[in-house]
Amino acid sequence: MNAVAAMAELRARPCAGRWQTQPYRETLALKNSRSVLLRPAHHRDAAALQRFFAALSPRSRLLRFHGALNRLPDTAAQRMSTQVPARHVALVALADEGELAAEARYAIDNEGAAEFGIAVGDGWQGQGLGRALLLRLAVHASDSGIAALRGSVLPGNEPMLALMRSLGAELRSSGAEIHGTIALRELAAA
Ligand SMILES: CC(C)(COP(=O)(O)OP(=O)(O)OC[C@H]1O[C@@H](n2cnc3c(N)ncnc32)[C@H](O)[C@@H]1OP(=O)(O)O)[C@@H](O)C(=O)NCCC(=O)NCCS
């Protein structure tokens, strides 16, 4: 399904993408038939978020943070697991055992631009989870009146670049990074 159709389909559901105003829980079936539970992040997730990042491969951590980071500091874990209306929106995907399989978020900076971040656990990659999370962030941001989602990608991160291209992102090389901008109005126009 293309991204425009996927956004329209998500919007038609009762609560997808609107997790700050309604209780949001969604069981998502992945390509390999495993499933995860999607829900908003909660401040009680801070320790699980630290375990999740500690368990990522060094390459995935590098791709997520664009630098070496062995341990997510407590303050960052608290910040990343706290929803701040109109400023920070965060989703987690939980495996059966209650551990995190993925995290995704967007934050609004002082200029009003929305920057996303996302990481899927190594054992969960390539199963459609990253795409599902980014689409849900896009629906949420679009419904919140945000015009574009931005993300910085390291060259060689083919899954992320493919994902951004499939959402119609404009990609621009800048120094050691590729800056991508997903225009939400165009995606939501259908
Ligand atoms: C990048 C990342 C979020 C993608 O999530 P994912 O669940 O692995 O990816 P998906 O299964 O949803 O696939 C996303 C796209 O990548 C493509 N893809 C998947 N694996 C691929 C690979 N090894 N090479 C090239 N493309 C690939 C898929 O075909 C899909 O394209 P589509 O949207 O056009 O169908 C995930 O791999 C990850 O967390 N990586 C480490 C951290 C990171 O890079 N974060 C992003 C920082 S900007």
The ligand as an ORCA input file, in Angstrom:
! r2SCAN-3c Opt
* xyz 0 1
  C      15.648      2.307     10.033
  C      14.614      1.499     10.793
  C      13.837      2.409     11.751
  C      13.612      0.893      9.776
  O      12.673      0.135     10.474
  P      12.397     -1.389     10.018
  O      11.284     -1.900     10.824
  O      13.667     -2.141     10.042
  O      11.985     -1.187      8.496
  P      10.683     -1.665      7.719
  O      10.597     -3.161      7.768
  O       9.503     -0.900      8.167
  O      11.099     -1.267      6.252
  C      11.301      0.085      5.909
  C      11.726      0.184      4.475
  O      13.081     -0.232      4.359
  C      13.202     -1.239      3.352
  N      14.233     -2.126      3.848
  C      14.154     -2.936      4.923
  N      15.333     -3.550      5.109
  C      16.148     -3.101      4.133
  C      17.509     -3.329      3.794
  N      18.265     -4.165      4.521
  N      18.034     -2.648      2.740
  C      17.295     -1.803      2.019
  N      15.997     -1.520      2.295
  C      15.445     -2.175      3.329
  C      11.835     -1.884      3.291
  O      11.595     -2.457      2.033
  C      10.935     -0.717      3.555
  O      10.714      0.037      2.365
  P       9.237      0.524      2.014
  O       8.817      1.462      3.108
  O       9.415      1.187      0.690
  O       8.421     -0.720      1.974
  C      15.275      0.324     11.589
  O      15.931     -0.513     10.690
  C      16.218      0.787     12.677
  O      15.784      1.076     13.777
  N      17.527      0.899     12.397
  C      18.521      1.300     13.393
  C      18.278      2.718     13.948
  C      18.034      3.711     12.837
  O      18.580      3.633     11.764
  N      17.169      4.699     13.135
  C      16.834      5.745     12.205
  C      17.647      6.977     12.479
  S      17.228      8.261     11.352
*
